[in-house]
Amino acid sequence: MKNIVFNSRTFKEGDVYVSLCPELNVSSFGDTIDEAKASLKEAVEAFIEECEIMGTLEEVLEEAGFDKRSEPSEVWMPREPLVEEKVAIGG
């Protein structure tokens, strides 16, 4: 499997925690934050493996905004926002 770094965001939804990889639109859940994060890692690994089988992994990662870096070893990194903020609209 390729070395891939991805962002993880975890939210509380009702009685469970939901973790999301926004770049790949993959999510999973657990009864605790740690369980949700571990479950997300497994879900992303399964997604990546399926993309590798279909021969579409590099295309999927590039379209999701990942950048392949070669130093010191090959790793795919998510793009970093220049600005990240909450913006409100409406009354």
N, C-alpha and C positions, 0 to 999 in steps of 0.2 A: 504494500500500500504506500502511496505517496505521502510525503510530509505536508500536511495542510493545517494551517492555523485558522480558526474561525471564531467569530464573536458569539457569545452566549448571553441571552437576556432571560431572566427568570421572574415570573409574575405569580402572585397568589390569585387563584380563581376558585372561589368557593372553598372546599376542603382540601384541594390539591394545589401543588405547585406545577407550573407549566414553564418549561425552558424552550427557548426559540433560537434558532440560528437564522437571523433575518436574511442574510445573503443567499442562502440556499432554500429558504422557506421550508425548513424542516423543524418540527417541534416534537416534544414528548413531555411526559409528566411523571410525577412521583408524589409520595406522601410527605416527603421532606425536600428541602432545597437540594441537598446532596443527591438524593435519589433522582430528582428531576434532571439534574446536570448529568449524572451518569447515564440516565436513560437517553438524554439528548445525544451524548457522545456515541452511544451504540446506534442510534437512529442515523446519525450523520455517517458513521462508518458503513452502515448497510447501504445508504444512498450512494456513497462514493464507490463501494464495491460494485454496485449495479451499474453505475456509469462506466466503470472500467470494463465490465463485461460487455457492455454495449458499444464500447470504443468512443464514448462521447465525453469523457471526463474533462479533458483540457478545454473543449468547447464550452461545457457547462460552467467551469470555473472562470474562464475568461468573460463569458456573458454575465456572470454574477459579480464581476468587478475584481476578481482575484488577480494578483500579480505574481508571476513566477520569478523567484530570486535564486541565484546560484551560489551566493557566498554566505557562510562557509560551505554549506551543502544546499542542495536543491530543496526549496520549500515554497509552497503557495501561501501568500499572505493576503488577507482581505484589505480592501482599500480603506484608508483612514480619512474620515471627514475633515475638511478644513474648518467647518463650523458645525456645531451640533447644539440645538436649542429647541425649546418648546415654544411654539407660536400659536396664539389664540386668534380665532376669527369669530365674528358674530357679536351679538349684544352683550 
